[in-house]
């Protein structure tokens, strides 16, 4: 059977793939936590697509190939992350432009949040694949079994195991995005002005701050925990001389309110992903590793 709409020449198969590309990227990113690696996996899927013969159901074929490429990549990625210097965080992605697909529901937004992507690191590669295919893309266990080459019952078992390891999400309510923006703006003002008391009022009791530099610059090598400790830590960062020349912009990062930080030359130097619980900041995840900012930099340049 030919591809739907395929005529003479090769343009139609390319068009079929390009229609699927955003979904495949969103799938690969959720599986890998890396935009750069996700792009590589999607490109490899494209090369295999061009080399394949007629495919009866393109979307299913492409999902299967991308998923299994990511499973192979996860094995080597895990070894690399075990040697990573300091806390490892996912690569930040600007999501206001739909880069990771629709984020209209709490569950969809949660599926790309840094908090959840970090939890997914607890899972085996196949558990992670089942979780993402089921929770983020709504595939049935019969479909997942076909994608992964396992029995439907085994897919259900893997999903239960994954849910147990990930646990219940921290928040399960519709967020007020404008309120979150106000909280983040207040957080930035208090931090930059050195108003520790105001900052502490905006932080949750059990707030945690992570900094991922990959060893490229001085940063906390372990998570900083607790309201007063995090407030003092942030105050210390704000006193660094280079902070005065930074430009901060509140935006949407991984489905949550975040901050893009640019240097004097306009280059992206950091991305903050903020987790808000109620009216308090529950987590601050800062990525400064230049290698992890390349995708976000390209996104930012298109704005």
C-alpha positions as CSV (number, residue, x, y, z in Angstrom):
1,X,0.0,0.0,0.0
2,X,1.3,3.4,-0.9
3,X,1.6,6.4,1.4
4,X,-1.7,8.4,1.5
5,X,-1.4,11.0,-1.3
6,X,1.9,9.7,-2.7
7,X,2.3,10.5,-6.4
8,X,5.3,10.4,-8.7
9,X,8.5,11.5,-7.1
10,X,9.5,11.8,-3.4
11,X,7.8,15.1,-2.3
12,X,4.8,13.4,-0.8
13,X,6.6,11.1,1.6
14,X,8.6,14.2,2.9
15,X,5.3,16.0,3.4
16,X,3.9,13.1,5.3
17,X,7.0,13.1,7.6
18,X,7.0,16.9,8.1
19,X,3.4,16.8,9.2
20,X,4.5,14.3,12.0
21,X,7.8,16.0,12.9
22,X,6.5,18.2,15.7
23,X,4.8,15.3,17.4
24,X,7.9,13.1,17.0
25,X,10.1,15.8,18.5
26,X,7.7,16.2,21.5
27,X,7.8,12.4,22.0
28,X,11.6,12.2,21.7
29,X,12.1,15.1,24.1
30,X,9.9,13.6,26.8
31,X,11.8,10.3,26.4
32,X,15.3,11.9,26.6
33,X,15.0,15.2,28.4
34,X,17.3,16.7,25.8
35,X,16.3,18.8,22.9
36,X,19.5,18.2,21.0
37,X,19.3,14.5,21.3
38,X,15.6,14.6,20.4
39,X,16.4,16.5,17.2
40,X,19.0,13.8,16.4
41,X,16.5,11.0,16.9
42,X,13.9,12.7,14.7
43,X,16.5,13.2,12.0
44,X,17.5,9.5,12.2
45,X,13.8,8.6,11.9
46,X,13.5,10.8,8.8
47,X,16.5,9.0,7.2
48,X,14.9,5.6,7.9
49,X,11.6,6.9,6.6
50,X,13.1,7.9,3.3
51,X,14.8,4.5,3.0
52,X,11.7,2.5,3.9
53,X,9.2,1.0,1.4
54,X,5.5,1.7,1.4
55,X,4.1,2.1,4.9
56,X,0.4,1.4,5.7
57,X,0.0,3.6,8.7
58,X,2.8,6.3,8.7
59,X,2.0,7.8,12.2
60,X,2.3,4.4,13.9
61,X,5.5,3.4,11.9
62,X,7.2,6.7,12.8
63,X,6.2,6.5,16.4
64,X,7.6,3.0,16.7
65,X,10.9,4.0,15.0
66,X,11.4,7.1,17.1
67,X,10.5,5.4,20.3
68,X,13.0,2.6,19.8
69,X,15.8,4.9,18.7
70,X,15.2,6.8,21.9
71,X,15.3,3.6,24.0
72,X,18.8,2.8,22.5
73,X,19.9,6.4,23.2
74,X,18.7,6.3,26.8
75,X,21.0,3.5,27.7
76,X,24.1,5.5,26.7
77,X,22.6,8.8,28.1
78,X,22.3,7.2,31.5
79,X,25.9,6.3,31.6
80,X,26.8,9.9,30.6
81,X,24.6,11.4,33.3
82,X,26.1,9.3,36.0
83,X,29.4,11.1,35.3
84,X,27.8,14.6,35.0
85,X,29.3,17.3,37.2
86,X,26.7,18.7,39.7
87,X,22.9,18.4,39.4
88,X,21.6,17.2,36.0
89,X,18.5,19.1,34.7
90,X,16.7,18.6,31.4
91,X,17.4,21.0,28.5
92,X,15.0,23.9,28.8
93,X,12.5,24.4,26.0
94,X,10.4,27.5,25.3
95,X,6.9,26.1,25.1
96,X,4.9,29.2,24.3
97,X,5.3,28.6,20.6
98,X,4.0,25.0,20.7
99,X,7.4,23.4,20.3
100,X,6.3,20.4,22.4
101,X,2.8,20.2,21.1
102,X,-0.5,21.3,22.7
103,X,-0.3,22.1,26.4
104,X,-3.9,22.9,27.0
105,X,-4.6,20.7,30.0
106,X,-2.9,20.2,33.4
107,X,-1.7,16.8,32.3
108,X,-0.2,18.0,29.1
109,X,1.7,20.8,30.8
110,X,2.8,18.4,33.5
111,X,4.2,16.0,30.9
112,X,6.9,18.4,29.9
113,X,7.6,20.1,33.3
114,X,11.2,19.8,34.5
115,X,9.9,18.3,37.8
116,X,8.3,15.4,36.0
117,X,11.2,14.9,33.5
118,X,13.6,14.6,36.5
119,X,11.3,12.0,38.1
120,X,11.3,10.0,34.8
121,X,15.1,9.6,35.3
122,X,14.2,7.0,38.0
123,X,12.6,4.7,35.4
124,X,14.2,2.1,33.2
125,X,14.1,3.1,29.5
126,X,11.2,0.8,28.7
127,X,9.2,2.0,31.7
128,X,9.8,5.6,30.7
129,X,8.6,4.8,27.1
130,X,5.4,3.2,28.4
131,X,4.8,6.1,30.8
132,X,5.3,8.7,28.1
133,X,3.3,6.9,25.4
134,X,0.4,6.4,27.8
135,X,0.3,9.5,30.0
136,X,1.4,12.2,27.4
137,X,0.1,10.7,24.2
138,X,-2.8,8.6,25.3
139,X,-1.9,5.4,23.5
140,X,-3.7,2.3,24.5
141,X,-1.7,-0.6,26.0
142,X,-2.4,-2.6,22.9
143,X,-0.8,0.2,20.8
144,X,2.1,0.5,23.2
145,X,2.7,-3.2,23.1
146,X,2.9,-3.0,19.3
147,X,5.3,-0.1,19.4
148,X,7.6,-1.8,21.9
149,X,7.2,-5.4,20.9
150,X,5.7,-6.5,24.2
151,X,2.4,-8.1,25.3
152,X,-0.4,-5.8,26.2
153,X,-0.4,-7.3,29.8
154,X,3.3,-6.5,30.1
155,X,2.7,-2.9,29.0
156,X,0.1,-2.5,31.8
157,X,2.5,-4.0,34.3
158,X,5.3,-1.6,33.2
159,X,2.9,1.3,33.4
160,X,1.9,0.4,37.0
161,X,5.6,0.1,37.9
162,X,6.4,3.5,36.4
163,X,3.5,5.2,38.2
164,X,4.7,3.7,41.5
165,X,8.2,5.0,40.9
166,X,7.1,8.5,39.8
167,X,4.5,8.9,42.4
168,X,1.6,11.4,42.4
169,X,2.3,14.8,40.8
170,X,2.9,17.6,43.3
171,X,0.0,19.7,41.9
172,X,-3.3,18.6,40.4
173,X,-5.2,21.8,39.8
174,X,-5.6,24.4,37.1
175,X,-2.9,27.0,37.4
176,X,-3.5,30.7,37.1
177,X,-0.8,31.6,34.6
178,X,-1.1,35.4,35.2
179,X,-0.8,34.8,39.0
180,X,2.3,32.7,38.4
181,X,3.8,35.5,36.4
182,X,3.1,38.0,39.2
183,X,4.8,35.7,41.7
184,X,7.9,35.2,39.5
185,X,8.2,39.0,38.9
186,X,8.0,39.6,42.6
187,X,10.6,36.8,43.2
188,X,12.9,38.5,40.7
189,X,12.4,42.0,42.2
190,X,13.0,40.7,45.7
191,X,16.1,38.8,44.6
192,X,17.7,41.6,42.7
193,X,16.8,44.3,45.3
194,X,18.3,42.2,48.1
195,X,15.0,42.1,49.9
196,X,15.5,38.8,51.8
197,X,12.3,39.2,53.9
198,X,10.1,39.7,50.8
199,X,11.9,36.8,49.1
200,X,11.2,34.5,52.0
201,X,7.5,35.4,51.9
202,X,7.4,34.1,48.3
203,X,9.2,30.9,49.0
204,X,7.6,27.6,50.1
205,X,8.9,26.1,53.4
206,X,10.4,23.2,51.5
207,X,11.6,25.1,48.4
208,X,14.6,23.6,46.5
209,X,17.0,25.4,44.2
210,X,19.0,23.4,41.6
211,X,21.8,24.8,39.4
212,X,23.0,22.9,36.3
213,X,26.2,24.3,34.9
214,X,27.8,21.0,33.9
215,X,30.9,22.1,35.7
216,X,31.4,25.0,33.2
217,X,31.1,27.7,35.9
218,X,30.9,28.1,39.7
219,X,27.6,26.9,41.0
220,X,26.1,24.9,43.8
221,X,27.0,21.2,43.3
222,X,24.1,20.0,45.4
223,X,20.4,21.1,45.6
224,X,19.9,24.0,48.1
225,X,16.9,23.3,50.4
226,X,14.7,25.3,52.7
227,X,13.2,28.8,52.7
228,X,15.9,30.7,54.6
229,X,18.8,28.8,53.0
230,X,17.5,29.3,49.5
231,X,16.9,33.0,50.2
232,X,20.4,33.5,51.4
233,X,21.8,31.5,48.4
234,X,19.8,33.6,45.9
235,X,20.9,36.8,47.7
236,X,24.5,35.8,47.3
237,X,24.0,35.2,43.6
238,X,22.5,38.6,43.1
239,X,25.6,40.3,44.5
240,X,27.8,39.0,41.8
241,X,29.2,41.9,39.6
242,X,28.0,40.3,36.3
243,X,24.4,40.3,37.4
244,X,24.1,44.1,36.9
245,X,24.4,43.7,33.2
246,X,21.8,40.9,32.7
247,X,18.5,41.3,31.0
248,X,15.7,39.1,32.5
249,X,12.5,38.2,30.8
250,X,9.6,36.2,32.2
251,X,8.4,33.6,29.7
252,X,7.1,30.1,29.5
253,X,9.6,27.3,30.0
254,X,8.6,23.6,29.8
255,X,4.9,24.5,30.3
256,X,5.6,26.6,33.4
257,X,6.5,30.2,34.1
258,X,10.2,30.7,33.7
259,X,12.8,33.3,33.1
260,X,15.2,33.8,30.2
261,X,18.4,35.6,31.2
262,X,20.5,37.3,28.5
263,X,24.0,38.9,28.8
264,X,25.0,42.3,27.6
265,X,25.7,40.9,24.1
266,X,22.1,39.5,24.0
267,X,23.3,35.9,24.3
268,X,21.2,33.6,26.4
269,X,23.3,32.8,29.5
270,X,20.7,31.1,31.7
271,X,17.1,29.8,31.9
272,X,15.2,29.5,35.1
273,X,12.2,27.1,35.3
274,X,10.0,28.0,38.3
275,X,7.6,25.6,39.9
276,X,4.8,27.4,41.7
277,X,2.6,25.6,44.3
278,X,-0.3,27.8,45.3
279,X,1.1,31.3,45.9
280,X,4.6,30.2,46.7
281,X,7.7,29.3,44.7
282,X,8.3,25.6,45.3
283,X,11.4,25.0,43.1
284,X,13.9,27.0,41.1
285,X,15.8,25.1,38.5
286,X,18.5,27.1,36.7
287,X,20.4,25.9,33.6
288,X,23.6,27.7,32.7
289,X,25.4,24.9,30.8
290,X,25.9,26.5,27.4
291,X,25.5,23.1,25.7
292,X,22.1,22.8,27.1
293,X,21.0,26.3,26.1
294,X,21.6,26.0,22.3
295,X,18.1,24.9,21.4
296,X,16.5,27.6,23.6
297,X,18.8,30.2,22.1
298,X,17.6,29.3,18.6
299,X,14.0,29.5,19.8
300,X,14.7,32.9,21.5
301,X,16.3,34.2,18.3
302,X,13.1,33.5,16.3
303,X,10.9,35.6,18.7
